Amino acid sequence: MRVVLGGIELKTFEKPDAIPLGGQQTLAINRFPGGDVSIQNMGPQYRPITWTGIFIGPDAYDRMIRIGNMRTAGKPITFETEKYSFPVVISEFLPDHRTNRRIPFSITLERVISQKGSGNAQKSDPIAKAVQAVAKSKPASTQNKQAAGKEKYTIQKGDTLSGIAQRKKKKWEDIYNSNKKVMVNGPHKLKPGWVIYV
């Protein structure tokens, strides 16, 4: 099998015996009451490609230096065979310099995955999207207000329903809906002495 790393074609004893492919899919899983499950696809994760080999021959030292420089640079390089090629970064390169003509080494490559244009990382969770839409549709001034409760309040002279709601941090619509039997003339005609629930 022909193997080229960063433009260097590996010799017989430098090549991996096998190339590990495949990997995992990164998922963000949220479980909700009632059994609903939201799964966000965050993109693939590939197994690292790692192997051991030996640089042999008069150019062994030079080849070790060239691959070592690729690791130091930390930039993507191309890993290719007759069947496929993809960008990788050398995450680990460990040569043992015994002689200039025979240098054992181990090496680990990490696949470089670009999310640009794939859309996987940009997909929004439909449940989270719905929650955000509801939150955005509520006016900021009413998001922290609570529904009318069981607290009694006696209408005073000059009171308005909106004024009461503002002081109690409630929605005037909720107060009115909870006291329609008292506010028979509508929400804008309040009589002092009436007792309502806020």
For each residue, the residues with C-beta under 8 A, 3 or more apart:
1: 15 81 82
2: 9 81 82
3: 9 10 15 16 19 79 80 81
4: 7 8 9 10 78 79 80 81
5: 8 10 67 70 77 78 79 88 109
6: 66 67 70 77 78
7: 4 77 78
8: 4 5 63 66 67
9: 2 3 4
10: 3 4 5 14 15 53
11: 14 15 55 56 57
12: 15
13: 53 54 55 56
14: 10 11 53 54 55 63
15: 1 3 10 11 12 51 53
16: 3 19 49 51 53
17: 51
18: 51
19: 3 16 49 81
20: 47 48 49 50
21: 46 47
22: 46 47
23: 44 45 46 47 111
24: 44 45
25: 41 43 44 45
26: 41 42 43 44 45
27: 39 40 41 42
28: 39 40 42 125
29: 37 38 39 40
30: 37 38 39 40 125 127
31: 36 37 38
32: 35 36 37 38 127
33: 36
34:
35: 32
36: 31 32 33 127
37: 29 30 31 32
38: 29 30 31 32 125 126 127 128
39: 27 28 29 30
40: 27 28 29 30 123 125
41: 25 26 27 120 123
42: 26 27 28 120 121
43: 25 26 113 115 118 120 121
44: 23 24 25 26 113 120
45: 23 24 25 26 113
46: 21 22 23 110 111 113
47: 20 21 22 23
48: 20 91 108 109 110 111
49: 16 19 20 79 88 108 109 110 111
50: 20 92 106 107 108 109
51: 15 16 17 18 106 107
52: 104 105 106 107
53: 10 13 14 15 16 104 105 106 107
54: 13 14 102 103 104 105
55: 11 13 14 59 60 61 63 64 95 102 103 105
56: 11 13 60 101 102
57: 11 60 101
58: 101
59: 55 62 63
60: 55 56 57 63 64 100 101 102 103
61: 55 64 65 97 100 101 103
62: 59 65 66
63: 8 14 55 59 60 66 67
64: 55 60 61 67 68 95 97 103 105
65: 61 62 68 69
66: 6 8 62 63 69 70
67: 5 6 8 63 64 70 71 90 93 105 107
68: 64 65 71 72 93 95
69: 65 66 72 73
70: 5 6 66 67 73 75 77 90 93
71: 67 68 74 90 91 92 93
72: 68 69
73: 69 70
74: 71 89 90
75: 70 89
76: 87 88 89 112
77: 5 6 7 70 87 88 89 90
78: 4 5 6 7 85 86 87 88
79: 3 4 5 49 85 86 87 88 109
80: 3 4 84 85 86
81: 1 2 3 4 19 84 85
82: 1 2
83:
84: 80 81
85: 78 79 80 81
86: 78 79 80 111 112
87: 76 77 78 79 111 112
88: 5 49 76 77 78 79 109 110 111 112
89: 74 75 76 77 109 110 112
90: 67 70 71 74 77 93 107 108 109
91: 48 71 108 109 110
92: 50 71 106 107 108
93: 67 68 70 71 90 105 106 107 108
94: 105 106 107
95: 55 64 68 103 104 105
96: 103 104 105
97: 61 64 103
98: 102 103 104
99: 102 103
100: 60 61 103
101: 56 57 58 60 61
102: 54 55 56 60 98 99
103: 54 55 60 61 64 95 96 97 98 99 100
104: 52 53 54 95 96 98
105: 52 53 54 55 64 67 93 94 95 96
106: 50 51 52 53 92 93 94
107: 50 51 52 53 67 90 92 93 94
108: 48 49 50 90 91 92 93
109: 5 48 49 50 79 88 89 90 91
110: 46 48 49 88 89 91
111: 23 46 48 49 86 87 88
112: 76 86 87 88 89
113: 43 44 45 46
114: 117 118
115: 43 118 120 121 122
116:
117: 114
118: 43 114 115 121
119: 122 123
120: 41 42 43 44 115 123
121: 42 43 115 118
122: 115 119
123: 40 41 119 120
124: 128 129
125: 28 30 38 40 128 129
126: 38 129 130
127: 30 32 36 38 130 131
128: 38 124 125 131 132
129: 124 125 126 132 133
130: 126 127 133 134
131: 127 128 134 135
132: 128 129 135 136
133: 129 130 136 137
134: 130 131 137 138
135: 131 132 138 143
136: 132 133
137: 133 134
138: 134 135 142 143
139: 142 143
140: 143
141: 145
142: 138 139 145 171
143: 135 138 139 140
144: 169
145: 141 142 165 169 170 171
146: 149 169 170
147: 170 171 174
148: 170 171 174 175 177 178 179 197 198
149: 146 197 198
150: 197
151: 168 197 198
152: 195 196 197 198
153: 164 168 195 196 197 198
154: 193 194 195
155: 159 190 191 192 193 194 195 196
156: 159 192
157: 192
158:
159: 155 156 163 164 190 192
160: 163 164 188 190
161: 164 165 172 175 176 183 187 188 190
162: 165 166 172
163: 159 160 166 167
164: 153 159 160 161 167 168 170 172 175 198
165: 145 161 162 168 169 170 171 172 175 198
166: 162 163 169
167: 163 164
168: 151 153 164 165 175 198
169: 144 145 146 165 166
170: 145 146 147 148 164 165 174 175 198
171: 142 145 147 148 165 174 175
172: 161 162 164 165 175 176 187
173: 176 177
174: 147 148 170 171 177 178
175: 148 161 164 165 168 170 171 172 178 179 196 197 198
176: 161 172 173 179 180 183 187
177: 148 173 174 180
178: 148 174 175 196 197
179: 148 175 176 182 183 196 197
180: 176 177 183 184
181: 184
182: 179 194 195 196
183: 161 176 179 180 186 187 189 190 194 196
184: 180 181
185: 189
186: 183 189
187: 161 172 176 183
188: 160 161
189: 183 185 186
190: 155 159 160 161 183 194
191: 155 194
192: 155 156 157 159
193: 154 155
194: 154 155 182 183 190 191
195: 152 153 154 155 182
196: 152 153 155 175 178 179 182 183
197: 148 149 150 151 152 153 175 178 179
198: 148 149 151 152 153 164 165 168 170 175
